[in-house]
Amino acid sequence: MIGMPSGTRVWLVAGHTDMRKGFDGLAALVQTALVENPFCGHVFVFRGRRGDILKVLWFDGQGLLLLAKRLERGRFIWPQATSGKVSLTPAQLSMLLEGIDWRMPARTNFGTHQPELAA
């Protein structure tokens, strides 16, 4: 995905969205359903009913970007909420776009040293 400035907020739009919507329809949904300004620089992520298509709406300071991704197999992990929004970190967004379960990612233990095995 295109690099976002630090401090950019990422919002999943809960529920299902009509994936026929384009720039204007999704921007209107951000304004009415979320009571947010689609031109504020936040990233808004929408998922279709089947769960295999995502659309991402983002204002980069010059214009709106509309990105779409369709999985060939599987579904994007989505919150159970049917309305409102869910905040994600940019790292969680990257996982979501890769088809990884972003809700409970496994972290490695950087602070622990594993003893080497004797040969």
Buried (B, 14 or more C-beta within 10 A) or exposed (E): BEEBEEEBBBBBBBBBBEBEBEBEEBBEBBEEBBEBEBEEBBBBBBBBEEBBBBBBBBBEEEEBBBBEBEBEEEEBBBBEEEEEBBEBEBEBBBBBBEBEEBEEEEEEEEEEEEEEEEE
